[in-house]
Amino acid sequence: MMPQATHDELARQNFMQSLSVHVNRKMASGNKAVYEKVVKPNFEQKHQRYPENRHEILQEMETQSYYHWWSILKRFQQEMMWESVGASVERQLPDLITKAKNIHNQIGSLILDPNFQIPAYMTEVDIHCMPGGYHTEIIENDLAAGAVYDRGVYVYGRGWLGTLNDDMGHSVIQNYLQPHYPNLKPQKILDMGCAVGHSTLPYIDAYPEAEIYGIDIAAPMLHYGHARAEALNKPVNLSQQNAEKTNFTDGSFDLIVSHILLHEIPAYAIQNVMRECYRLLSPGGIMVHLDAPLYRHMDAYTAFISEWQTINNNEPFWSEMRELDLTALVTEAGFQSDKTTEAFIRKYSCKTPKASSSEKIPPVSVRPTWFVLTAQK
């Protein structure tokens, strides 16, 4: 089901990857140099102290032309990355729709709701600057957003999530669930905000006796995700639902997971998701929500760089989520505090030494390590 790039389309995507490396590695180090050699000393001279938080750093860095030039290129690279993938998908969209219609396996299921109301917080901006966001449909049986996302994630990350973009699912399974719950044998598993199922499918192999479910608000994501799963011979049951309030009965699942969902939704929605998880979990059931580290896990400069996503990359809830007391939200939802954990796990594909749940996040690079919020009912 993956869209196939022509020579020129692939060359353009490869160029966008090279530009990303240049902007996010080489030029980013120049940003740090400007901060250390210019901004920080000037701030100290003026205030007789160093900047204490990301807000103070941002205010000073915005006076620096180098930061502006870096920021412009970074935003340009993001927009052009999506365009390089989107043009390829648009060219072959009729064929992709036909492929999806002609899948004969039907080992899983797909339920779309023609009357579904997309939450306003998902329609007000194009998340990640992806044109149309996750949800936009232009033609009947549209799955373009899913195809663009599938290829776009790989191009954006330069393959750092693996060939199937499934590192997050494997990371939760291999580096959290199996070490902490070696005897776990869930019968039903739910992935909230599953998108096209990148992180959902690893649970099929890890827990072959379980029924796997995935929900998302975006029909084109699910449409493509269903066809993708069938093509990969992976049975999964996908349905268009809002994780804040689903149609599943109480106690339906033994394991509920999400992968970088929390930073895509506002604080009140996160609170609703935690309450829904509590309702949906069976007694003794486990939930695991994976995301990037919170601001309190970072030094001030790293937090300043991270907030660029909120300010310039159409990630409106990126910073809001990273300032929350997530453990408090979980206990308010009904979970006991002594059964709630915030931990760090390494990427499945990362070869660095495994981090224990008590280790603090490395202050400079967040990529080798994921943050997980977990609770048991």
Secondary structure by P-SEA (a helix, b strand, c coil): ccccccaaaaaaaaaaaaaaaaaacaaaaaaaaaaaccaaaaaaaacccccccaaaaaaaaaacaaaaaaaaaaaaaaaaaaaaaaaaaaacaaaaaaaaaaccccccbbbbbcccccccccccccccccccccccccccccaaaaaaaaaaaaaaacccccccccaaaaaaaacccccccccccccbbbbccccccaaaaaaaaacccbbbbbbbccaaaaaaaaaaaaaacbbbbbbbccccccccccccccccccccccccccaaaaaaaaaaaaaaccccbbbbbbbccccccccaaaaaaaacccccccccaaaaaaacaaaaaaaaacccccccccccccccccccccccccccccccccccbbbbbbccc
